[in-house]
């Protein structure tokens, strides 16, 4: 990894540590500084693929902090705010010349998708014991679950997996190797849960990032990790709170 590529990672760590400690404004400021630093790298026309991927992390955090308090959200906030990220992700994918198969858009290995459902359910059972969150839907009805599922699959799960697995993890693998790339991407994914101010949640999310990242390494299937991620969120925020 080149020295200038490590700077955005360090700034992300600092920004998330500030958020964990309750310094929301300081966190946003550091993430903003990170984006400015990355812009300067892009202007200097260095090897920019990894730093572009890291810019998505800081941009994601800045956008997410514009949300109200997490558990007071309606699912429509998720759809609108996560939807904004599609534009930045699409621009980076286009600029880096990534093809659909490069980011894992494939039906290959679709027979494994039921295992993704089981994986997501298992992760949700563990995470619920850590967070014990409230529901993101008003009631335990088929319509409410369907709406939550659509948002989790096509916005939250898809956006986060595109960022952390399809783009960031693969660029880290190219820069520092398969194992180190998996580990760093998993830790960054865990740190992005610092808004809960819960050490156990960061540890769990890092573990989940390793598991999802390993599955992506083995399958190179975006649908697999999106299914696992989305099922986890649906059960965590739409089913277990009512049981």
ABEGO torsion letter per residue (X at the ends): XBAAAAAAAAAAAAAAAAAAAGBAAAAAAAAAAAAAAAAAAAAAGBBAAAAAAAAAAAAAAAAAAABBBAAABBAAAAAAAAAAAAAAAAAAAAAAGBBAAAAGBBABGAAAAAAAAAAAAAAAAAAAAAAGBBBABABBBAAAAAAAAAAAAAAAAAAAAAAAAAAAAAAAAAAAEAAAAAAAAAAAAAAAAAAAGBAAAAAAAAAAAAAAAAAAAAAGBAAAAAAAAAAAAAAAAAAAAAX
